[in-house]
Amino acid sequence: MKSTTNIINVDIPMSLSESEILSKLYSSNINNAYLHKIKELSSFSDNNLSEYLNISVRTLHSYMQKDTLFKTNLKEPIMYLLYLLKHGIKVFETKKEFDNWLNSENFFFDGKKPVSFLNTITGIRFIDDRLTAMEYGDNV
């Protein structure tokens, strides 16, 4: 199956380090293109994505329709989600395989699905840590 890691072309941090995220938050024009990229790289429904970003579905639709610069409190979870999607696709080699993993119950997440942790930065970082462990040979 073809890898989708090369389809990412918006300005996404190379790591989840605080300094790199902060740099991107204040130097990048984070707009609706980033939301469209999240939709392209994931199977998130509008309801799910709005939940992860802590905005209403109506607000999400409005943001996706027009080129609006987002406030920092919205830019941050967008950047974290994009990085996580990029990292997950790299680890699993395809969007579909990463999506399957996100939506499967997992021992390391107390039997919950990793996707259920996407509504906080801490949850996203936890998922990312798990992906990093898998890169270095830890399974599941």
N, C-alpha and C positions, 0 to 999 in steps of 0.2 A: 504494500500500500504506500502511496506517495506521502512524503513528509510535508507538513504544512508550516514548518518553522520559518520558511522564507517569505511568507506572505505578510509578515509584520513590517509595516513601513511608517508608523507614527513614532514619535520620539518617546521610547520606552526605556526606563533605566535598565542598566545591565545587571544591577543587583538591588536588593532591598535595603541597602545601607541608608541610614538616616540622612547622611550628607548628600548622597546622590539623589534621593527622593526630594529633599528640600531644594536642591539645586534645580531640579526639573519643575518643581511646583512654582518657583519664582522666576524661571527663565523661559519656560515653554508656553506657547499659545495653546492651552488645553481647551478644546472646543468640542463641538458635536462630532467631529471626525473620530475622536477617541471613543465616543459611545458607539459609533458605527463599527469601529474596529473590535470592540468588546463583543458586539453582536456577531461579527464575522468569525471570531475565534472561539465562540462558545455556542452552546445550545440554550443559553439562558432565555427564558421567556421575558417579556416586558415586565410582568408581575415580579418575577424573581430578581431581575436586574434592579428594578426600582426598590425592592426590599434591601438588596445588598448596598445600594447607594443611599438608603434612608430618605428617599423622595417618593412622591406619589407617582403612579403610572401616568397620570395626566401631565405632571411636570416633566417626566421623562420624555413623553411624546413631544412636548413643546420644545425641550432642549434638543431633541433629535431633528426637529424640523428647521431650526434656525441656527445660524452661526453665532452662538452666545459664548462669551468668555465666562467660565465658571468661577465661583468663589473657591477659596482654598479648601473649605470644609467638604466640597464636592470633588475638587481636583485630586485630593489625596487618595480617597478610595478608588477613584478611576485609575490612577497610576498604579496602585497596588494590585488591583484586579488585572490590569493589562500585563504587569510583570508576571503575576502568577500564571496567567494563561500562556504567556510566552515560555515560561519555565516548564510548565506541565506538558506542553506540546513537545518541547525539546526532550524531556525525560521519556515520554510515552511514544514519541515519534509521529503520532497522528492526533488530530483533534478528537476523533472519535474514541480512541483508546483512553485519552485523558478524561474525556467526558464520562466514559463508562466507569473509570476509577472514582471520579468525583461523586458519582451517583450510586456507588455501591457501599454497603455497610462495611466498616473497617475496624479491626481490632484496636488500632492505635488511636481511634477516635471514639473510644468507649462504645463500639458497636454502631455508632451513628455514621451517616454518610458525610464525607468531607464537605460536600456542598452546603451542609447546614451550618457551617462555620464561616461562611463568606460575608456575613453581615457586620463583621467587626474587623478592624485592622489586625488585632491580636489573632483572630481566627485565620485570617489570610496568611499571616506570618507563620502560624502553627502549621498550616497546610504546606507552605513553602519549605519549612524545616523538614517535613516528612519527605518532600520531593528530593531535597538535598541528600537526606539519608539514603534514599533509594538510588540516587546516582552513585553513591559510594558503596553499594552492595547490600544495603539493608532491604529486605523484601516487603512487599505489600505496601 
